[in-house]
Amino acid sequence: MIELNKDSWEEHIPNSSGWAVVDFWSPKCVPCMNLMPAMKDLAEKYKDKISFYSLDTTSARRLSMAQGVMSLPVIAFYHNGQKQHEFTGEFGAEDVEKKIQEIIG
């Protein structure tokens, strides 16, 4: 899982080809921190099929808001640089994995 910041975002997401999953999180968000190990496991499991990224919203507030992130946690799915789906609020790693499996067929 690649850690993004406001500078590296432009390099990785808008100009990406294929699918990317972005974990928007904050160290103060307990559900985010609880979800993080599972997201890292999913990133490892599907690394050959989907790109995984992580963005600390605390250090990238404007970018997060520009992406429509108003509450945490958020897992967003981008295809060719465009947001296609997101999970927000109450969801689990199994929901994210189900969406990944749906995407990769």
N, C-alpha and C positions, 0 to 999 in steps of 0.2 A: 504494500500500500504506500503510495507516494504522498507525502505531506505537502500540501499546497499552501501558498500565501498569495497576497494580492498581486504580486509580480509574476509568479509562476503560473497563476490561473490562466492568463492569456496564452501562454505557451502550450498548455496541456488540454484545456477544455474547448474553447470556441473553435479551434482549428483541428480538433481531433477527428479521426475517421474511425468508424465503428462505435461500439458501446463503451461508456464509462459510467462508473458508479462513484458518486461523491458523498462522503459521510460528513455532514455539517455538524460540528460538535463544539462544546465548551468544557473546560475543566471544572466549571461550577455546576454543570448539568449532570446530576447523578444518573439518570437513565442513559445519557450519552456514554458515560464512563462504564456502565454495566454492559452496554451493547458493543463497545469497542473490541473486546477480545473475540467475540463471534464474528465481527466484521473482518478482523485480521485473518481469522480462519477461512472465511469465505473468499477473501482476496487470494489466499494461498491456494485454495481448492480450485478456483476458476481463473487463475492467473494467465492461462494460455488462451482464454476465450473473451475476457472482459478486463478492461483496465480499472483499477481501484485507486481512489484518491481520498484524502482526508483534509478537511479545512477547519481550523480553529477559528470560530466566528468571533472570538474575543479580539483577535488581532486583525480581522478582516471584516469589520462591521458593515461598511458601505457595500463591499462586494456581496456579502451575505444578503443584505437587504435588496440589492439589485437582482438577486436570484430568487427573491420572494420568500426568503427565510424569515419568518416572524416568531417562531417558537422552535424549541428543540426537543428531541432530536429530529433531524431530517436526513433521509437517505434519498438522493436524487439520481435518476437515471437519465443520461444524456446519450443521444445518438447523433453522430456527425455534428457535435457541438450544440445541439438543440435539446432542451429539456423535454423529455417524453413522459415521465412519470415520477412521482415522489411519494414516499411514506413520511408522515409527520405525526407527532404525538404518540399514541399508544400503538405499537407494533413490535414484533419480535424478529429475531434473525431468521426464523423459519419463513416469515412473510417475504423477507428480502430474498432468501434463497429460492422460494417458489417463483418470484418474478424473474430472477436470473435464469432459472430453468425454462421459463416461458420464452424468454428472449433468445436463448441459445438453441432452443428447439430440442 
